[in-house]
Amino acid sequence: MRVRGSVAIDLGTVNTLVWVAGRGIVLEEPSAIAIDNSAGTVAAVGAAADALADKEPQGIDVIHPLRDGVIADLDATAAMLHAFLKRARRHSGPLRPRALVCVPSGATEVERRSVLAALSVRRPRYTVRLIDEPVAAAAGAGFDLNSGAGGFIVDIGGGTTEVAVVAGWRVARAVSLRKAGNAMDEAILSACRNELGLILSQRAVRDLKMKLGVSGLGGTRHAEDAGEGEVVGIDAATRVPRTEYVPAALVAKALVPVVVSIADQVLQILSEVPAGLAEDVVRGKIRLAGGGALLPGLAERIEAVAGVGTLVSDDPLRCVVRGAAEILERNKKELGPGLR
């Protein structure tokens, strides 16, 4: 695959990132599109569309067209992607533009074909190749895959958590868990309504999650300093706005089932690591990528369960797209099953 004119796309449930050859990461926007129902046109995409979510403007539908890391609404995804790529201003040329798109390792063939279709139904049509997210995330997290080394990556996005051991440019062991950032949000949303009688917006929930995380659990290093988070929501009984201080312990308790599921999968994949990769995994440590990697207290919890050093990768939100860009720049044509 030639690099000139190429784009790498991290098409995520919550955010989409686009890298353009020669320019770097040029777009990082929420995966959202707003449709004007009366005109049947696109009213906004990305941050502008996401800002309308939960506010219910008349005549506007805000769509988040990806669910669990894969396309749930093909038409909306295609419109969103092409708006993003137009905004990225990829320089046109005589050849069909090329795109390398990251997908969950557990995506089905139908789900993979929907990604191909999303970039083929409108002009310009792209020549698309897909790469499994763990491979791209591992490259972006700093593992030297070109030397054939191995590494353990946990990529926690909005819709999926990818837990994998890679060897060179190939996946050795992997599982795609459809519990990640969105499942955490739903758990906090439910806990606040049930225990505090408070209805929160998605934005307020995400702020609580990233401020407090699982630090409120007993036994964590920062439990005593976890404190509380101030939010404004709707009182479930009176239906009027009110301010509430949400204790860290409530947020941590809500997050436990999802965090335990992720830690269990890490332990399961560790138990399947081939002997030849054991030293690479221990010395390279478990590296966390994706927005969920920034959850306070998560790396500490995983390390305690796994018994292997765990760290948050540099710039975890951009690990996947950076890794995909590295693959394009290295002009890898035969990377095994990770690249299709």
C-alpha positions as a printed Julia matrix, in Angstrom:
340×3 Matrix{Float64}:
   0.0     0.0     0.0
   1.54    3.3    -1.05
   1.5     6.01    1.6
   0.86    9.03   -0.64
  -2.8     9.99   -0.47
  -3.5     7.45    2.26
  -5.59    7.95    5.38
  -5.73    5.94    8.59
  -9.05    5.92   10.44
  -9.82    4.91   14.0
 -13.6     4.55   13.67
 -14.68    4.38   17.29
 -18.02    4.15   19.04
 -17.39    7.43   20.88
 -14.71    9.21   18.81
 -13.35    9.03   15.28
  -9.76   10.0    14.48
  -8.3    10.56   11.01
  -4.63   10.63   10.06
  -3.55   11.89    6.62
  -0.19   10.98    5.11
   2.23   13.86    5.33
   0.03   15.83    7.74
  -0.5    13.63   10.78
  -3.7    13.48   12.83
  -5.99   16.08   11.3
  -9.33   15.22   12.87
 -10.51   13.99   16.26
 -14.27   14.29   16.71
 -17.15   12.52   18.47
 -18.75    9.82   16.31
 -22.04   11.66   15.98
 -24.24   13.1    13.26
 -27.31   15.35   13.54
 -30.06   15.01   10.94
 -32.58   17.78   10.16
 -35.8    15.77    9.77
 -37.74   18.46    7.94
 -35.12   18.91    5.23
 -33.65   15.4     5.34
 -30.17   16.87    5.43
 -27.13   16.7     7.69
 -27.32   19.51   10.24
 -24.02   18.84   11.99
 -21.34   16.2    12.51
 -18.79   15.49   15.2
 -18.54   17.84   18.17
 -21.31   20.11   16.91
 -23.7    17.16   16.63
 -22.65   15.63   19.95
 -23.28   18.95   21.7
 -26.96   18.59   20.79
 -27.28   15.11   22.3
 -29.6    14.9    25.34
 -30.91   18.42   24.57
 -33.67   17.19   22.23
 -33.82   20.13   19.79
 -37.06   20.05   17.79
 -36.77   18.55   14.33
 -33.24   17.25   14.92
 -32.2    13.64   15.46
 -28.73   13.12   16.91
 -27.38    9.71   15.88
 -24.35    7.88   17.25
 -24.13    5.4    14.36
 -21.66    2.95   15.91
 -22.47    0.51   18.67
 -20.06   -1.84   20.42
 -17.3    -0.76   18.08
 -19.14   -1.64   14.86
 -21.54    0.08   12.49
 -25.18    0.06   13.58
 -26.47    2.6    11.02
 -24.71    2.3     7.66
 -26.21    5.41    6.0
 -25.48    7.63    8.98
 -21.93    6.25    9.29
 -21.25    6.83    5.6
 -22.52   10.42    5.79
 -20.5    11.09    8.94
 -17.3     9.58    7.58
 -17.44   11.47    4.31
 -18.12   14.73    6.14
 -15.09   14.04    8.33
 -12.88   13.18    5.36
 -14.03   16.27    3.5
 -13.15   18.35    6.55
  -9.75   16.63    6.71
  -9.08   18.01    3.22
  -7.17   15.07    1.92
  -5.44   16.26   -1.23
  -7.05   14.7    -4.28
  -5.07   12.94   -6.95
  -5.54   10.8   -10.05
  -5.65    7.55   -8.07
  -8.48    6.26   -5.91
  -7.77    7.33   -2.3
  -6.71    4.59    0.1
  -7.86    4.07    3.66
  -6.7     1.78    6.46
  -9.53    1.39    8.99
  -9.23   -0.19   12.44
 -11.92   -2.67   13.54
 -12.43   -4.79   16.68
 -10.68   -8.15   16.49
 -14.01   -9.85   17.22
 -15.91   -8.11   14.41
 -17.83  -10.54   12.21
 -17.43  -10.7     8.45
 -20.76   -8.91    8.06
 -19.57   -6.13   10.37
 -16.29   -5.87    8.48
 -18.12   -5.63    5.16
 -20.25   -2.79    6.53
 -17.07   -0.77    7.14
 -15.98   -1.38    3.55
 -19.42   -0.33    2.34
 -19.44    2.88    4.38
 -16.44    4.16    2.42
 -17.69    2.88   -0.93
 -21.25    4.21   -1.21
 -20.3     7.84   -1.83
 -17.7     9.62   -3.93
 -14.82    9.64   -3.67
 -14.87    5.88   -3.19
 -11.93    4.59   -1.21
  -9.77    1.52   -1.6
 -10.17    0.19    1.93
  -8.17   -2.26    3.98
  -8.98   -3.26    7.54
  -6.67   -3.91   10.46
  -7.51   -5.46   13.81
  -7.43   -2.83   16.54
  -5.06   -4.73   18.88
  -2.29   -4.7    16.26
  -2.68   -0.97   15.63
  -2.99   -0.24   19.37
   0.14   -2.26   20.16
   2.13   -0.39   17.54
   0.83    2.94   18.83
   1.6     1.94   22.43
   5.3     1.63   21.64
   5.85   -2.08   21.06
   8.5    -2.68   18.4
   6.43   -5.03   16.27
   8.8    -4.66   13.34
  11.46   -6.61   15.26
   9.08   -9.51   15.87
   8.76   -8.75   19.58
   5.6    -9.51   21.52
   3.46   -7.42   23.81
   0.26   -7.36   25.83
  -2.25   -4.63   24.97
  -5.6    -3.72   26.54
  -7.45   -1.19   24.37
 -10.52    0.16   26.19
 -12.71    2.14   23.84
 -16.32    3.21   24.02
 -17.97    0.05   22.74
 -15.35   -2.68   23.08
 -12.33   -3.65   25.13
  -9.65   -5.42   23.1
  -7.41   -7.66   25.2
  -4.62   -9.19   23.17
  -1.11  -10.55   22.99
   0.64   -9.69   19.74
   3.75  -11.19   18.21
   5.31   -9.09   15.51
   2.49   -7.8    13.31
   0.21  -10.69   14.24
  -2.29  -11.39   16.98
  -1.24  -14.39   19.07
  -4.2   -14.44   21.47
  -7.1   -12.01   21.65
 -10.61  -11.43   22.89
 -12.98   -8.59   22.02
 -15.15   -7.81   25.04
 -18.23   -5.75   24.3
 -18.03   -4.03   27.65
 -16.12   -0.77   27.76
 -16.64    2.95   28.27
 -20.31    3.02   27.29
 -21.14    0.15   29.65
 -19.4     2.08   32.42
 -21.48    5.17   31.61
 -24.71    3.18   31.73
 -23.77    1.7    35.1
 -23.1     5.15   36.62
 -26.28    6.55   35.06
 -28.33    3.74   36.62
 -26.64    4.06   40.03
 -27.26    7.81   40.23
 -30.93    7.39   39.33
 -31.53    4.47   41.69
 -29.56    5.71   44.69
 -29.76    9.49   44.37
 -32.97    9.95   42.39
 -30.99   11.94   39.82
 -31.18   11.73   36.03
 -27.9    12.73   34.39
 -26.83   13.54   30.86
 -24.24   11.39   29.12
 -21.75   14.24   29.35
 -22.21   14.56   33.12
 -21.79   10.8    33.54
 -18.56   10.78   31.54
 -17.2    13.65   33.62
 -17.9    11.71   36.82
 -16.3     8.58   35.38
 -13.09   10.29   34.35
 -12.8    12.33   37.54
 -13.52    9.58   40.08
 -13.08    6.21   38.32
 -12.55    3.27   40.67
 -10.44    5.29   43.11
 -13.27    5.23   45.63
 -12.88    1.5    46.24
 -11.29    0.46   49.52
  -7.74   -0.73   49.1
  -6.86    1.54   46.18
  -3.95    3.88   46.54
  -6.05    7.05   46.3
  -9.26    5.88   47.96
  -9.05    8.36   50.84
  -8.58   11.29   48.47
 -11.23   10.25   45.96
 -13.83   12.67   47.35
 -16.91   13.43   45.28
 -18.0    14.99   42.03
 -20.43   17.87   41.55
 -23.07   17.42   38.84
 -26.31   19.03   37.73
 -29.14   16.73   36.71
 -32.9    16.3    36.74
 -34.63   15.26   39.96
 -36.42   12.0    39.16
 -39.37   12.87   41.42
 -39.95   16.57   40.77
 -38.52   16.67   37.22
 -36.68   19.93   37.9
 -32.91   20.53   37.75
 -30.83   20.21   40.9
 -27.18   20.1    41.92
 -25.81   16.98   43.6
 -22.47   15.85   44.98
 -21.9    12.26   43.89
 -19.6    10.28   46.22
 -16.63    8.49   44.68
 -17.68    5.25   46.36
 -20.99    5.23   44.44
 -19.21    5.65   41.11
 -16.6     3.02   41.94
 -19.24    0.52   43.03
 -21.15    1.04   39.77
 -17.99    0.45   37.75
 -16.95   -2.75   39.53
 -18.8    -5.26   37.27
 -17.28   -3.85   34.07
 -13.79   -3.5    35.58
 -13.96   -7.07   36.92
 -14.99   -8.34   33.46
 -12.0    -6.6    31.87
  -9.59   -7.87   34.55
 -10.94  -11.41   34.16
 -10.28  -11.31   30.42
  -6.75  -10.03   31.04
  -6.15  -12.96   33.37
  -7.64  -15.4    30.86
  -5.43  -14.2    28.0
  -2.39  -14.23   30.28
  -3.11  -17.89   31.02
  -2.93  -18.6    27.27
   0.34  -16.77   26.55
   2.8   -19.08   24.74
   6.02  -19.73   26.64
   8.01  -17.95   23.95
   6.13  -14.71   24.61
   6.2   -14.81   28.41
   9.4   -12.77   28.8
   8.23  -10.15   26.27
   4.96   -9.73   28.16
   6.55   -9.4    31.59
   9.35   -7.08   30.5
   7.13   -4.98   28.23
   4.33   -4.86   30.83
   0.61   -4.73   30.14
  -0.09   -1.48   28.32
  -3.47    0.23   28.43
  -4.76    2.22   25.47
  -8.0     3.94   24.53
 -10.05    6.46   26.47
 -10.8     3.92   29.21
  -7.08    3.7    30.01
  -7.42    7.1    31.7
  -9.96    5.81   34.23
  -8.48    6.64   37.65
  -7.38    3.51   39.5
  -7.86    1.09   36.58
  -4.19    0.31   35.87
  -3.66   -0.37   39.57
  -6.62   -2.77   39.71
  -5.49   -4.72   36.63
  -1.93   -5.01   37.93
  -3.21   -6.35   41.26
  -5.26   -9.04   39.5
  -2.75   -9.95   36.8
   0.44   -9.86   38.87
   2.18   -8.21   35.9
   3.26   -4.57   35.74
   0.6    -2.41   34.1
   0.96    1.1    32.72
  -1.03    3.62   30.73
   0.45    4.16   27.27
   1.57    7.61   26.21
  -1.35    9.5    24.65
  -3.73    6.51   24.97
  -6.6     8.19   23.11
  -4.53    8.26   19.92
  -2.73    4.91   20.21
  -4.85    3.12   17.62
  -4.68    5.76   14.89
  -0.96    6.33   15.52
  -0.33    2.62   15.16
  -2.33    2.43   11.94
  -0.37    5.39   10.6
   2.9     3.64   11.45
   1.76    0.61    9.47
   0.99    2.8     6.46
   4.32    4.62    6.73
   6.21    1.33    6.91
   4.34    0.31    3.77
   3.6    -3.15    5.14
   1.92   -5.3     2.5
   1.89   -8.66    4.23
   1.05   -8.37    7.9
  -0.82  -11.64    8.26
  -4.43  -11.88    9.4
  -4.38   -8.53   11.17
  -4.49   -6.65    7.85
  -7.2    -7.51    5.34
